[in-house]
Every structure is written in structure tokens, then in C-alpha cells.
Amino acid sequence: MGSIRAAIDRAASMISLRMKQRKEEGYAKKTDRISVLPDRVIYHILLLLPTIDVFKMISLFKNWRRVWASFPLVLDFHHKFAYGTERHNQLKLIKFVEYVFLILMPRKHIARLSTFRLNLDYFDDDACIHTWLSFVAESNVEELDLAVSYYRLPQTILHARSLRVLKLAMLRLKVKFGSIMLPSLKTLSMNMVMLDDKTIYKLISSCPALEDLDINWCCGLSNLQVSNPNLKSLQVQHRCPLPIQIEAMNLESFAYKGNYDQCKIRFVACQALRSLSLSETVFAEQWLRDQISRLPQLKNLKARSWGIPEKLYH
């Protein structure tokens, strides 16, 4: 009887130990190690994901939603992150953007908006985009990257005092009423934007903190005047002959790329210019010598044109 009793006790002990192990394994499976990550780590992970994937993550982990809402938001909307045909991507993206703004509009427990990127093909509901951008401007956005075919940029963006980076592509820009107030803007990039000489001159001169300016393949320009005392870097690419006058006493770098047309650039006050690049354009040797004589700090020169001797290539 004693040996039987001992065998029963050992079996009971083994069963109890096994049950304890299974309980611990079950607890380990239920434990969400992702949710217990530090807030800063979670936020960094979310910054690396497209917005559509961010919303998938915050729907799975409640703690991630809290982190997402408590740090500066980065919203990145691009049709390449949707799936299906191109038209289906466009409609899917628009619905997703509307869903996100439906959540954000009440502003409950939402931190400020740091970055907003939107890339759409032609979208005929300008009022809808106006609503999104009004919210963006009121949220103290610092970086705005907007590419919407034929869309006219609203005045609210030109009054966004918190903007530090503004990238525009394929849209229309026209100053009609009021003034431009972008006191914090440091970087301005315009790619295939439709605008006129008056608008671009007022835009550049109304950004006192502007340091980097890119003007690439823009339409509607006939005489480009760049005037800004704090500008440090300027890049211009244009398809047609374009007279350019540059007045920027702190400009350090200028690059121009034409379409093998006549170079019509005039440096008025660019004594700090150190790097000059001229490509795919045509100019005379004497013109180049005259420009160099106005640039006492010039160290790096890259210039190619028919009829210019090799010794002037640096």
C-alpha cells in the first residue's frame, strides 16, 4: 500500500507541475511584448511606416494608439500604398484620407501635426482638399509635401506661420488677395508648378528665413527674379530660355540646368557664391568671364557650352 500511495503522490506531483508549466506557457503567449515597448521606441517605429500601415498597427495595439496620438503626427498619403488598379488606388486613398480626418477633426487627445504629405492624381473636389489643408494649417504643421494635379493652392497655406518645409508639385499657384506670411519657411521646392513671375517673386521675397530654393520645370515664367538676403542654395531647371536675375548676398551655391538654350543669368549681388554649375545651356566665353568677375568667393565652377575652351572647365 505504501508503494502505491507513493506512486500516486508522484503522479499527482507531476500532473501539478505540468499544469503549472502549461499555465506559465499560456501566460507567456498572452503577454504582449510589443505593447510594453517604451513610448519613444513605438513612436520611432510608427514614423518608419506609411500612414495606412500605422492605422493597422494602432487598431491592433491600444497602447500604440495612445502613443501615436500623444506625439507630433506624421501623415503620409500616397496612392502607391493602396492596392489594385490605378483608379481603384485613387478612390481607396481618398476614402482613407477622409477616414483619418474624421478621426482627427475633433482634436481629442491629438498632438500637433508635424508633417503632412499628399500625392494624388487629378481630383475634382477642391473643396474637400481645402478642408484637409485648413486643418493642416491650423495644426501648426512644419512640413507640407503636396502633389495634386491642377489643384490651386489655397491662401491658408501661404499664411501657415509654422511651416519650415514646403514642397509643391503639379499644382497651380496664384497670389490674388492678401499677403504671404511664411516667416519660418527654410526650404521651398516647386516642381512642375504653374505660376507667374509676380507670384514667385512675392513668394520668395516674403520668406525671410528661406535658405534652400528649388525651381524645377515650372510653367508660366517669363522673367525670374530671385531676391532674398538669407538664401544659401538655389537650383533652377527650365525648358525654355528664361532670363534670371539673382540678388542674394548670402547665396553659396547655384545650379542651373536648361534645355540647351541661351543662358540668360545675371548675378546682381552674390558676393558669397562659392559653387556655380551651368549645364545643358549655351553661353559665350565673355559672358562667363563677366559673371565670374562678379563672384569674388567662387571656388567651384562647372560650366559646359559650345565654343568655350577646355581651360575654363573646372
Backbone bond lengths (Angstrom), bond angles and torsions (degrees), N, CA, C in turn:
res aa  C-N    CA-C-N  psi(-1)  N-CA   C-N-CA  omega(-1)  CA-C   N-CA-C  phi
1 M - - - 1.468 - - 1.520 111.09 -
2 G 1.345 116.34 -38.13 1.460 119.39 -179.02 1.505 112.42 -63.41
3 S 1.348 115.52 -40.68 1.466 118.42 179.83 1.519 111.27 -67.46
4 I 1.348 116.80 -35.71 1.470 120.54 178.23 1.530 109.49 -65.46
5 R 1.355 114.92 -44.16 1.464 120.31 -179.86 1.524 110.91 -61.43
6 A 1.329 115.38 -40.86 1.460 119.82 179.18 1.530 111.34 -65.16
7 A 1.349 115.33 -39.46 1.473 119.80 178.67 1.519 111.09 -63.96
8 I 1.343 116.40 -40.41 1.470 121.12 179.16 1.522 110.00 -64.44
9 D 1.336 116.25 -42.00 1.470 119.89 179.91 1.525 111.23 -63.69
10 R 1.346 115.70 -40.91 1.467 118.58 179.08 1.524 111.19 -65.28
11 A 1.331 115.86 -41.29 1.471 120.02 178.86 1.532 110.64 -63.07
12 A 1.344 115.67 -43.10 1.470 119.86 179.56 1.517 110.80 -63.24
13 S 1.352 114.61 -38.68 1.461 118.96 179.29 1.523 111.21 -65.70
14 M 1.336 115.97 -40.54 1.466 120.22 178.96 1.522 111.27 -65.89
15 I 1.343 115.67 -40.99 1.474 120.02 178.59 1.526 110.37 -63.51
16 S 1.343 115.71 -43.44 1.460 120.09 179.39 1.519 111.91 -62.47
17 L 1.356 115.75 -41.72 1.460 120.40 178.25 1.517 111.50 -64.58
18 R 1.344 116.40 -41.57 1.463 121.11 179.25 1.521 111.17 -63.89
19 M 1.309 116.66 -42.30 1.465 120.49 179.30 1.531 110.68 -64.01
20 K 1.336 115.51 -38.46 1.458 119.86 178.60 1.525 110.75 -64.49
21 Q 1.375 115.50 -42.45 1.451 119.66 178.84 1.528 111.67 -62.98
22 R 1.351 115.99 -42.41 1.464 119.98 178.90 1.524 111.04 -64.00
23 K 1.332 115.91 -37.96 1.460 120.12 178.51 1.524 111.12 -64.13
24 E 1.358 115.52 -41.97 1.459 119.82 178.76 1.531 111.14 -67.14
25 E 1.347 115.79 -37.92 1.459 118.82 177.82 1.521 111.02 -65.79
26 G 1.324 115.77 -39.75 1.463 120.26 177.66 1.510 111.30 -64.07
27 Y 1.333 116.26 -39.56 1.462 120.28 178.44 1.532 110.97 -65.17
28 A 1.354 113.99 -39.47 1.467 118.48 179.28 1.526 110.65 -63.98
29 K 1.362 115.27 -37.61 1.456 118.73 179.34 1.519 111.03 -68.60
30 K 1.328 115.97 -35.80 1.459 119.56 -178.81 1.525 111.82 -76.18
31 T 1.325 117.54 -23.53 1.453 120.96 -178.19 1.527 109.81 -68.84
32 D 1.338 116.60 125.17 1.458 122.75 -178.48 1.528 109.14 -96.38
33 R 1.326 115.49 96.44 1.454 119.31 -177.66 1.524 111.91 -68.68
34 I 1.335 117.00 -26.52 1.457 120.30 -179.70 1.522 110.89 -66.80
35 S 1.326 116.07 -40.46 1.460 120.24 -176.52 1.519 113.19 -68.39
36 V 1.321 116.97 -21.93 1.463 119.96 -177.28 1.532 111.80 -93.02
37 L 1.317 117.12 7.30 1.458 119.76 175.07 1.525 109.73 -64.27
38 P 1.330 117.92 151.00 1.473 120.57 176.56 1.527 111.24 -59.87
39 D 1.317 116.94 148.68 1.463 121.71 -177.16 1.526 112.05 -56.86
40 R 1.316 116.63 -41.22 1.465 120.32 -178.72 1.529 111.79 -63.35
41 V 1.326 116.31 -37.28 1.468 120.61 178.67 1.524 110.02 -67.59
42 I 1.325 116.00 -44.42 1.469 120.35 178.65 1.522 110.41 -60.36
43 Y 1.328 116.10 -44.62 1.470 120.87 -179.41 1.530 110.99 -61.99
44 H 1.329 117.26 -41.15 1.458 120.94 179.46 1.533 110.79 -64.44
45 I 1.321 116.75 -39.42 1.471 120.69 177.54 1.523 110.25 -62.72
46 L 1.330 116.69 -43.80 1.463 120.98 -179.24 1.524 111.59 -64.11
47 L 1.332 116.93 -33.26 1.461 119.98 178.67 1.524 112.04 -65.28
48 L 1.318 117.12 -26.07 1.467 121.67 -177.65 1.527 112.50 -83.97
49 L 1.332 117.10 -9.35 1.465 120.85 -175.34 1.524 111.28 -101.58
50 P 1.348 117.86 146.79 1.463 120.27 169.06 1.531 109.56 -60.89
51 T 1.308 116.87 152.31 1.468 120.95 -175.01 1.520 111.95 -58.54
52 I 1.325 116.83 -35.83 1.458 119.27 -179.43 1.532 110.99 -63.29
53 D 1.334 117.28 -34.43 1.467 121.34 177.18 1.531 111.36 -78.75
54 V 1.314 116.71 -30.07 1.467 120.17 176.17 1.526 110.06 -59.82
55 F 1.331 116.47 -43.22 1.460 119.38 -178.95 1.523 111.84 -68.90
56 K 1.309 117.25 -28.17 1.467 119.39 174.25 1.524 110.31 -66.87
57 M 1.328 116.64 -40.26 1.458 121.05 -178.38 1.519 111.70 -69.83
58 I 1.332 117.41 -44.26 1.467 119.28 -176.97 1.526 111.86 -72.39
59 S 1.347 116.36 -17.57 1.460 118.46 174.30 1.525 112.04 -79.15
60 L 1.337 116.36 -21.26 1.470 120.94 179.27 1.527 111.94 -88.92
61 F 1.337 116.31 -35.29 1.467 120.56 -175.64 1.535 109.49 -121.77
62 K 1.318 115.79 113.29 1.463 120.69 -178.15 1.522 111.17 -61.02
63 N 1.332 115.93 -37.25 1.452 119.42 -178.61 1.527 111.08 -64.92
64 W 1.326 116.45 -34.66 1.459 120.28 178.67 1.524 110.94 -67.08
65 R 1.308 117.23 -34.77 1.469 120.39 177.36 1.529 110.69 -63.96
66 R 1.332 115.97 -40.22 1.466 120.07 178.30 1.528 110.22 -63.35
67 V 1.343 116.32 -43.61 1.468 120.41 179.42 1.524 110.52 -64.03
68 W 1.323 116.28 -45.17 1.465 121.48 -179.41 1.522 111.32 -57.87
69 A 1.317 116.45 -38.59 1.457 120.94 -176.82 1.523 113.24 -81.24
70 S 1.325 117.49 -16.71 1.460 120.28 -174.78 1.524 113.34 -99.05
71 F 1.345 117.58 -6.50 1.463 121.64 177.56 1.532 109.24 -112.36
72 P 1.341 117.35 161.92 1.469 119.44 175.60 1.523 111.33 -54.10
73 L 1.333 115.85 130.03 1.461 120.58 -174.03 1.521 112.15 -82.69
74 V 1.331 115.27 144.79 1.462 123.10 171.91 1.519 107.22 -121.99
75 L 1.319 116.82 113.81 1.463 122.10 -179.47 1.521 108.84 -112.23
76 D 1.322 116.02 120.57 1.458 122.52 -176.12 1.523 108.74 -126.87
77 F 1.332 116.55 107.66 1.463 121.61 -177.10 1.524 109.46 -115.49
78 H 1.320 115.82 117.32 1.458 121.57 -179.54 1.526 107.89 -144.88
79 H 1.344 116.64 134.61 1.465 119.55 -175.52 1.523 112.78 -64.40
80 K 1.320 118.56 -16.24 1.468 119.71 179.48 1.527 111.41 -70.32
81 F 1.350 117.67 -16.10 1.452 120.56 179.00 1.531 112.06 -87.35
82 A 1.335 117.04 -4.20 1.466 120.54 174.74 1.532 107.72 -94.13
83 Y 1.340 115.23 -179.75 1.456 118.59 -175.61 1.525 110.04 -132.80
84 G 1.338 115.08 156.47 1.454 119.99 179.21 1.513 110.49 107.71
85 T 1.345 116.61 -160.21 1.454 121.08 179.78 1.519 109.73 -70.45
86 E 1.335 116.06 165.99 1.468 120.21 -177.70 1.528 111.23 -60.05
87 R 1.331 117.43 -44.45 1.466 120.85 179.60 1.529 110.26 -64.95
88 H 1.312 115.92 -39.87 1.460 120.51 178.95 1.531 110.13 -64.50
89 N 1.329 116.83 -39.36 1.458 120.91 177.32 1.518 111.45 -58.91
90 Q 1.340 115.42 -44.19 1.458 120.41 -178.21 1.521 111.19 -61.42
91 L 1.307 117.15 -49.38 1.463 121.01 -178.97 1.517 111.49 -65.66
92 K 1.326 115.94 -38.89 1.461 120.31 179.50 1.517 111.07 -64.99
93 L 1.327 116.05 -40.80 1.461 120.11 179.59 1.530 110.88 -65.58
94 I 1.318 117.66 -43.78 1.464 121.04 -179.29 1.528 110.75 -60.93
95 K 1.314 116.96 -43.40 1.469 120.42 177.99 1.523 111.30 -63.02
96 F 1.327 115.61 -38.28 1.463 119.38 179.37 1.528 110.93 -67.49
97 V 1.335 117.39 -41.60 1.463 120.74 177.96 1.525 110.30 -61.61
98 E 1.326 116.63 -44.02 1.465 120.63 178.28 1.526 111.17 -61.04
99 Y 1.327 116.87 -38.94 1.468 121.39 178.43 1.523 110.94 -63.78
100 V 1.335 116.70 -43.80 1.469 120.97 -179.92 1.525 110.64 -63.07
101 F 1.331 117.16 -45.69 1.465 119.98 -178.93 1.518 111.79 -68.71
102 L 1.318 117.16 -28.48 1.459 120.59 175.24 1.530 110.31 -61.99
103 I 1.334 115.66 -35.42 1.460 120.66 177.48 1.524 111.09 -75.23
104 L 1.326 116.77 -39.49 1.460 120.90 -173.32 1.522 114.07 -79.95
105 M 1.322 117.46 -31.31 1.462 120.96 -172.79 1.531 114.07 -52.28
106 P 1.340 119.68 -42.98 1.478 117.85 179.31 1.524 113.87 -64.28
107 R 1.354 117.75 -17.65 1.468 123.62 177.52 1.528 112.77 62.73
108 K 1.298 118.14 25.73 1.462 120.48 179.59 1.524 109.94 -79.11
109 H 1.319 115.98 116.03 1.463 122.34 177.01 1.536 111.93 57.99
110 I 1.329 116.10 33.21 1.460 120.95 179.02 1.519 109.44 -109.29
111 A 1.330 116.87 125.96 1.456 120.80 177.15 1.527 109.67 -74.04
112 R 1.306 116.58 179.04 1.456 119.95 -178.42 1.530 110.69 -67.74
113 L 1.316 115.04 160.42 1.463 121.66 179.77 1.520 109.04 -92.66
114 S 1.324 117.29 116.51 1.463 121.54 -177.58 1.527 111.82 -84.04
115 T 1.337 117.07 -48.68 1.462 121.72 -173.96 1.525 110.22 -136.63
116 F 1.333 115.68 137.88 1.460 120.70 176.24 1.523 108.72 -134.67
117 R 1.351 115.41 122.39 1.464 121.16 178.15 1.523 109.03 -124.81
118 L 1.325 115.62 131.98 1.459 120.99 179.62 1.517 109.27 -138.94
119 N 1.338 116.24 123.00 1.454 122.26 179.22 1.523 108.36 -126.33
120 L 1.333 115.74 110.42 1.460 121.66 -178.74 1.513 109.67 -132.21
121 D 1.321 116.28 149.78 1.453 119.66 165.75 1.532 106.85 -76.21
122 Y 1.312 116.78 -170.44 1.461 120.16 -177.02 1.526 111.36 -54.08
123 F 1.339 115.75 128.34 1.463 122.63 -179.57 1.521 107.17 -134.26
124 D 1.333 117.36 117.18 1.467 121.27 -169.96 1.525 114.61 -83.57
125 D 1.320 118.56 -0.25 1.458 120.77 179.80 1.536 109.37 -99.42
126 D 1.358 115.81 78.19 1.461 119.99 -178.85 1.517 112.05 -63.04
127 A 1.338 116.32 -34.35 1.464 119.80 -178.37 1.524 111.39 -60.88
128 C 1.318 115.76 -36.45 1.465 120.42 179.77 1.533 110.43 -64.76
129 I 1.338 116.39 -45.74 1.465 120.08 179.12 1.522 110.46 -66.83
130 H 1.353 117.13 -36.58 1.465 120.61 176.54 1.527 110.58 -56.76
131 T 1.331 116.40 -42.75 1.466 120.77 -179.99 1.518 111.12 -62.62
132 W 1.332 116.08 -44.82 1.467 119.76 178.57 1.530 110.85 -60.43
133 L 1.344 116.16 -46.65 1.459 119.96 -175.64 1.527 112.04 -71.29
134 S 1.306 117.94 -29.44 1.468 120.27 175.36 1.521 109.79 -63.16
135 F 1.324 115.80 -43.21 1.464 120.09 176.63 1.524 110.56 -63.24
136 V 1.338 115.85 -42.32 1.461 121.01 -179.94 1.530 110.79 -60.58
137 A 1.336 116.49 -46.23 1.463 120.55 -178.52 1.527 111.62 -64.88
138 E 1.325 116.88 -36.36 1.461 121.16 -179.86 1.517 112.87 -76.19
139 S 1.332 117.15 -10.57 1.464 121.46 -177.10 1.522 112.63 -96.86
140 N 1.343 116.34 16.22 1.468 122.02 178.55 1.530 112.02 57.39
141 V 1.319 116.03 44.10 1.458 121.03 179.57 1.527 109.80 -63.35
142 E 1.341 115.95 143.25 1.459 121.20 -179.80 1.527 112.45 -104.77
143 E 1.324 117.12 -29.62 1.469 120.72 179.93 1.522 109.75 -131.63
144 L 1.332 116.33 126.46 1.461 122.04 179.00 1.517 108.61 -127.10
145 D 1.336 115.71 123.39 1.461 123.21 179.28 1.523 106.79 -123.32
146 L 1.333 116.72 107.10 1.457 121.06 -170.94 1.525 110.68 -126.45
147 A 1.342 115.96 122.94 1.465 122.21 177.16 1.524 108.23 -134.47
148 V 1.329 115.65 99.18 1.469 121.62 179.72 1.526 107.40 -137.20
149 S 1.316 117.29 118.17 1.461 121.90 -175.40 1.523 112.22 -59.55
150 Y 1.340 115.88 125.91 1.471 124.81 173.53 1.532 114.00 66.77
151 Y 1.307 117.82 9.31 1.465 120.52 179.52 1.520 109.58 -79.54
152 R 1.331 117.05 137.36 1.463 121.68 178.57 1.522 109.72 -92.19
153 L 1.313 116.46 120.72 1.459 121.26 -177.77 1.521 110.31 -64.72
154 P 1.337 117.82 128.34 1.472 120.53 -178.54 1.529 111.91 -75.74
155 Q 1.327 115.07 158.73 1.459 121.47 -178.55 1.523 112.33 -64.17
156 T 1.333 117.43 -25.72 1.459 120.62 -177.61 1.531 111.86 -59.48
157 I 1.323 116.64 -34.78 1.466 120.14 179.45 1.527 110.26 -70.43
158 L 1.318 117.59 -34.17 1.456 121.14 179.58 1.523 112.19 -75.68
159 H 1.343 116.05 -0.72 1.461 122.04 175.18 1.523 111.49 -116.39
160 A 1.322 117.23 12.51 1.472 121.03 -178.06 1.530 108.85 -79.74
161 R 1.298 116.88 95.09 1.464 122.60 -172.95 1.524 112.96 -67.48
162 S 1.332 117.86 -19.17 1.468 121.17 -177.97 1.523 112.71 -87.27
163 L 1.327 117.99 -12.18 1.468 121.55 -175.40 1.527 112.33 -61.63
164 R 1.331 115.06 129.09 1.467 121.26 176.13 1.531 111.68 -112.17
165 V 1.339 116.14 -29.06 1.463 121.89 179.29 1.525 108.55 -132.15
166 L 1.331 116.57 126.79 1.467 121.36 178.81 1.527 108.64 -131.47
167 K 1.356 115.04 118.68 1.455 121.57 179.67 1.521 108.47 -122.18
168 L 1.324 116.49 121.48 1.457 122.27 -176.55 1.518 109.83 -123.19
169 A 1.341 116.05 140.02 1.461 120.02 179.80 1.526 110.45 -146.77
170 M 1.326 115.45 135.93 1.476 124.41 169.47 1.523 114.21 65.94
171 L 1.314 119.03 10.34 1.459 119.85 -179.48 1.527 110.78 -109.04
172 R 1.339 115.65 -176.42 1.461 122.03 -179.46 1.521 109.47 -109.63
173 L 1.316 115.75 141.46 1.455 120.87 -179.18 1.524 108.57 -133.71
174 K 1.328 115.36 123.23 1.459 120.82 -177.64 1.518 109.15 -146.59
175 V 1.323 116.32 126.55 1.461 120.96 176.56 1.525 108.19 -92.42
176 K 1.327 116.45 113.82 1.458 121.15 -179.72 1.525 111.91 -111.51
177 F 1.321 115.36 -53.72 1.457 119.16 -175.55 1.530 109.97 -125.07
178 G 1.328 114.87 148.84 1.458 119.18 175.34 1.522 111.79 72.79
179 S 1.293 116.09 -179.83 1.451 122.15 -177.60 1.527 110.15 -110.33
180 I 1.303 115.39 168.94 1.460 121.88 177.09 1.520 108.35 -95.71
181 M 1.336 116.85 130.73 1.458 121.34 -179.83 1.529 109.04 -130.47
182 L 1.313 115.49 91.84 1.463 121.58 179.08 1.529 108.38 -128.30
183 P 1.317 117.71 68.03 1.470 120.84 -172.84 1.519 114.47 -69.06
184 S 1.338 118.35 -20.50 1.464 121.55 -176.15 1.516 113.37 -100.64
185 L 1.330 117.61 -5.03 1.460 120.98 -172.92 1.525 111.48 -67.70
186 K 1.349 116.32 124.98 1.456 122.60 179.14 1.527 112.71 -111.31
187 T 1.333 116.65 -29.40 1.466 120.77 -177.51 1.525 109.48 -127.77
188 L 1.329 116.08 127.27 1.458 121.74 178.26 1.524 108.58 -131.03
189 S 1.343 115.58 124.44 1.455 121.60 179.49 1.519 109.40 -128.85
190 M 1.327 116.79 128.07 1.465 121.83 178.70 1.516 109.11 -127.70
191 N 1.316 116.13 121.53 1.452 122.54 -176.41 1.524 109.86 -125.84
192 M 1.335 115.99 115.42 1.470 122.02 -179.33 1.527 111.52 55.51
193 V 1.306 116.13 42.23 1.462 122.39 177.84 1.529 108.75 -93.66
194 M 1.333 117.03 140.04 1.453 121.78 176.95 1.527 108.55 -93.11
195 L 1.339 116.86 116.59 1.456 121.69 -179.27 1.515 109.09 -157.56
196 D 1.348 117.53 172.25 1.456 120.94 -178.73 1.523 110.32 -116.51
197 D 1.338 116.17 175.86 1.460 121.82 -176.49 1.523 112.25 -61.43
198 K 1.330 116.83 -41.88 1.462 120.98 -178.00 1.525 111.10 -63.89
199 T 1.326 115.97 -43.01 1.464 120.43 -177.95 1.516 111.53 -64.49
200 I 1.331 117.38 -47.03 1.461 118.97 -176.39 1.529 111.18 -70.13
201 Y 1.319 117.46 -34.07 1.462 119.64 177.52 1.524 110.85 -65.00
202 K 1.327 116.75 -44.86 1.462 120.88 -179.91 1.526 110.71 -66.51
203 L 1.329 116.55 -37.75 1.459 120.49 179.80 1.525 111.28 -64.20
204 I 1.328 116.66 -47.33 1.468 120.43 -177.99 1.520 111.42 -66.85
205 S 1.315 116.89 -43.54 1.465 120.52 -176.59 1.523 112.85 -75.33
206 S 1.347 118.08 -13.14 1.466 121.45 -178.45 1.522 112.63 -96.92
207 C 1.328 116.39 10.77 1.469 121.09 179.66 1.523 108.26 -118.40
208 P 1.324 118.48 85.80 1.469 121.44 -173.49 1.520 114.30 -63.82
209 A 1.339 118.07 -22.77 1.471 121.01 -178.20 1.522 112.66 -97.80
210 L 1.330 117.98 4.01 1.462 121.97 -174.77 1.526 111.58 -62.19
211 E 1.355 116.10 130.05 1.459 122.24 179.85 1.522 113.12 -121.13
212 D 1.332 117.47 -34.91 1.462 121.90 -176.93 1.523 109.87 -123.16
213 L 1.332 116.68 127.02 1.455 121.63 -177.56 1.521 110.16 -134.88
214 D 1.346 115.95 125.54 1.466 122.83 175.97 1.520 108.87 -121.83
215 I 1.338 116.39 126.23 1.466 122.00 177.33 1.518 106.82 -125.15
216 N 1.332 116.76 105.99 1.458 121.24 -171.02 1.525 111.99 -122.87
217 W 1.332 115.47 116.33 1.459 123.03 172.63 1.531 112.53 53.47
218 C 1.322 117.61 39.12 1.467 121.27 178.70 1.526 110.54 -80.27
219 C 1.326 116.29 151.00 1.463 122.66 -176.50 1.526 110.18 -107.06
220 G 1.342 116.29 149.28 1.457 121.28 174.27 1.513 114.67 97.89
221 L 1.337 118.09 -1.44 1.464 121.07 -178.28 1.526 110.28 -90.23
222 S 1.339 115.84 139.02 1.462 120.50 176.07 1.527 111.60 -126.82
223 N 1.326 117.09 -20.18 1.466 121.49 -179.95 1.527 108.01 -156.09
224 L 1.317 116.90 99.66 1.462 121.64 -174.74 1.527 110.50 -88.74
225 Q 1.338 115.89 122.39 1.458 121.83 175.52 1.520 108.70 -117.49
226 V 1.323 115.57 119.11 1.454 121.53 -179.82 1.526 108.08 -109.13
227 S 1.320 115.99 114.56 1.458 120.96 -178.97 1.525 109.15 -135.05
228 N 1.327 115.62 109.78 1.462 120.86 178.44 1.537 108.22 -162.18
229 P 1.333 117.74 122.61 1.462 120.11 -173.80 1.520 114.79 -70.91
230 N 1.337 118.92 -21.91 1.463 121.63 -175.64 1.526 113.86 -102.66
231 L 1.317 117.47 -0.74 1.459 121.43 -178.35 1.533 110.28 -63.69
232 K 1.347 116.44 132.55 1.464 121.86 -178.70 1.525 113.16 -114.07
233 S 1.331 116.80 -31.04 1.459 120.29 -176.95 1.531 109.66 -134.25
234 L 1.334 116.77 131.48 1.464 121.62 -179.14 1.522 109.16 -136.05
235 Q 1.342 114.87 131.92 1.461 121.10 176.29 1.517 108.87 -131.77
236 V 1.322 116.62 129.30 1.467 121.59 -179.85 1.522 108.81 -130.23
237 Q 1.337 115.86 130.05 1.460 122.61 172.07 1.518 107.13 -127.38
238 H 1.348 116.48 130.62 1.463 119.29 -176.15 1.518 110.04 -148.23
239 R 1.341 115.92 148.88 1.457 120.75 -175.28 1.521 113.20 -89.62
240 C 1.342 117.87 -25.48 1.462 122.03 -175.74 1.530 109.60 -116.71
241 P 1.344 117.00 159.74 1.467 119.09 175.90 1.529 110.27 -55.39
242 L 1.319 116.80 125.97 1.462 121.17 -174.84 1.523 109.85 -135.02
243 P 1.323 118.16 112.34 1.466 120.06 173.37 1.533 109.81 -63.50
244 I 1.335 116.02 130.14 1.461 121.15 -178.85 1.519 109.06 -128.86
245 Q 1.317 115.80 127.76 1.460 121.48 174.89 1.519 108.19 -118.58
246 I 1.341 115.76 126.08 1.461 120.65 -174.80 1.523 110.02 -118.07
247 E 1.324 115.00 123.49 1.468 121.90 176.41 1.524 107.12 -127.81
248 A 1.328 115.46 94.52 1.465 121.00 -175.63 1.530 107.95 -150.59
249 M 1.313 116.00 97.30 1.464 121.00 -171.17 1.531 113.76 -65.77
250 N 1.341 117.97 -21.51 1.465 121.47 -179.67 1.522 112.88 -106.29
251 L 1.319 117.92 9.49 1.460 121.68 179.84 1.525 110.08 -64.55
252 E 1.339 116.77 127.35 1.465 122.50 -178.57 1.519 112.91 -108.30
253 S 1.340 117.21 -27.66 1.465 120.39 -175.45 1.526 110.18 -140.00
254 F 1.348 115.92 132.94 1.469 120.88 176.85 1.524 108.98 -139.05
255 A 1.336 115.30 130.17 1.465 121.49 177.50 1.517 109.24 -129.23
256 Y 1.331 115.60 130.64 1.463 120.77 179.10 1.526 109.54 -125.89
257 K 1.331 115.40 133.48 1.460 121.80 176.46 1.515 108.11 -129.78
258 G 1.331 116.48 119.69 1.460 120.30 -178.70 1.517 111.55 -104.71
259 N 1.310 114.40 -153.05 1.464 120.93 178.95 1.531 108.27 -128.56
260 Y 1.349 114.37 46.90 1.456 123.20 -176.67 1.532 110.91 57.35
261 D 1.350 114.51 40.96 1.450 121.04 177.57 1.527 110.01 -110.93
262 Q 1.316 116.66 178.38 1.452 122.01 -178.59 1.526 111.09 -67.78
263 C 1.323 116.31 130.02 1.462 121.50 179.22 1.528 109.01 -81.81
264 K 1.334 116.32 123.40 1.464 121.68 -177.18 1.531 109.72 -127.62
265 I 1.317 115.88 62.74 1.463 121.50 -176.46 1.529 108.95 -109.68
266 R 1.335 114.89 138.59 1.463 120.52 179.11 1.515 109.33 -132.08
267 F 1.334 115.77 121.26 1.464 121.36 177.92 1.525 108.40 -93.70
268 V 1.330 116.02 115.04 1.469 120.98 -176.79 1.521 111.04 -90.76
269 A 1.315 116.48 -51.59 1.471 121.41 -178.98 1.526 108.23 -143.98
270 C 1.326 116.07 84.32 1.472 121.50 -177.35 1.529 109.79 -134.44
271 Q 1.328 116.14 48.57 1.459 120.54 -174.41 1.518 113.60 -64.32
272 A 1.342 118.00 -19.06 1.468 120.88 -177.67 1.523 112.97 -92.89
273 L 1.330 118.01 0.00 1.464 121.03 -176.26 1.524 111.06 -64.11
274 R 1.332 115.46 126.32 1.465 121.47 -177.48 1.531 112.03 -114.24
275 S 1.335 117.14 -24.99 1.462 120.28 -176.46 1.531 109.79 -131.30
276 L 1.329 116.89 127.35 1.458 122.49 -178.94 1.525 109.57 -133.01
277 S 1.343 116.10 128.60 1.463 121.67 179.25 1.525 109.31 -130.46
278 L 1.322 116.47 125.27 1.460 123.08 177.50 1.519 108.05 -125.33
279 S 1.328 117.64 118.86 1.463 120.45 -177.49 1.517 110.58 -136.59
280 E 1.341 114.65 152.49 1.464 122.85 178.67 1.529 111.33 51.88
281 T 1.328 115.33 47.90 1.456 121.07 178.94 1.524 109.18 -145.90
282 V 1.314 116.66 173.66 1.464 122.16 -176.71 1.523 108.83 -127.94
283 F 1.313 116.65 130.57 1.466 120.50 177.76 1.526 108.96 -152.26
284 A 1.333 115.64 163.05 1.455 121.88 179.35 1.521 110.00 -90.94
285 E 1.337 115.58 155.56 1.459 120.39 -179.47 1.521 110.80 -61.20
286 Q 1.339 117.33 -42.34 1.466 120.16 -177.78 1.528 111.06 -65.09
287 W 1.331 115.54 -36.75 1.475 118.34 177.45 1.521 110.30 -61.51
288 L 1.325 117.46 -43.75 1.456 120.86 -179.84 1.530 110.85 -63.69
289 R 1.335 116.59 -41.88 1.461 119.55 179.27 1.536 111.30 -63.44
290 D 1.319 116.37 -39.18 1.467 120.29 178.94 1.528 111.11 -63.35
291 Q 1.340 116.62 -41.07 1.469 119.99 -179.64 1.524 110.65 -67.78
292 I 1.335 117.20 -41.14 1.458 120.84 -179.83 1.531 111.02 -62.21
293 S 1.318 116.38 -35.44 1.467 120.15 -179.26 1.529 112.09 -65.55
294 R 1.325 117.22 -19.59 1.472 121.03 179.01 1.526 112.39 -92.73
295 L 1.324 115.90 1.13 1.466 120.06 -174.88 1.531 109.33 -122.28
296 P 1.326 118.18 80.27 1.469 121.44 -173.95 1.526 114.49 -65.99
297 Q 1.342 118.49 -23.19 1.465 121.86 -177.41 1.531 113.45 -96.39
298 L 1.324 117.28 4.97 1.462 120.84 -174.99 1.528 111.25 -63.64
299 K 1.345 115.80 125.75 1.460 122.05 -179.82 1.531 111.97 -116.70
300 N 1.321 116.76 -35.97 1.463 121.20 -176.79 1.529 110.00 -120.89
301 L 1.313 116.00 122.90 1.459 121.68 179.87 1.515 110.08 -129.99
302 K 1.333 116.05 126.34 1.454 122.09 173.61 1.521 107.26 -127.42
303 A 1.325 116.25 108.40 1.462 120.16 -175.69 1.526 109.51 -142.29
304 R 1.305 116.04 129.32 1.463 122.36 179.93 1.523 109.97 -130.00
305 S 1.314 115.93 128.90 1.458 120.40 176.12 1.519 109.01 -158.77
306 W 1.308 116.60 155.33 1.462 120.40 177.46 1.516 109.58 -63.32
307 G 1.295 116.88 136.58 1.452 121.57 173.76 1.515 115.44 87.02
308 I 1.338 118.38 -1.40 1.454 121.23 179.01 1.531 109.03 -93.62
309 P 1.318 118.68 128.68 1.471 120.50 -177.59 1.519 111.64 -63.39
310 E 1.319 114.13 151.90 1.466 121.03 -177.41 1.523 112.13 -58.65
311 K 1.339 118.56 -29.74 1.463 121.65 -176.16 1.527 112.26 -63.89
312 L 1.350 116.89 -18.67 1.460 119.47 179.09 1.523 112.14 -89.61
313 Y 1.312 117.85 -0.68 1.462 120.79 178.42 1.530 108.24 -86.17
314 H 1.281 118.00 119.30 1.454 122.13 -178.32 1.521 108.91 -126.90
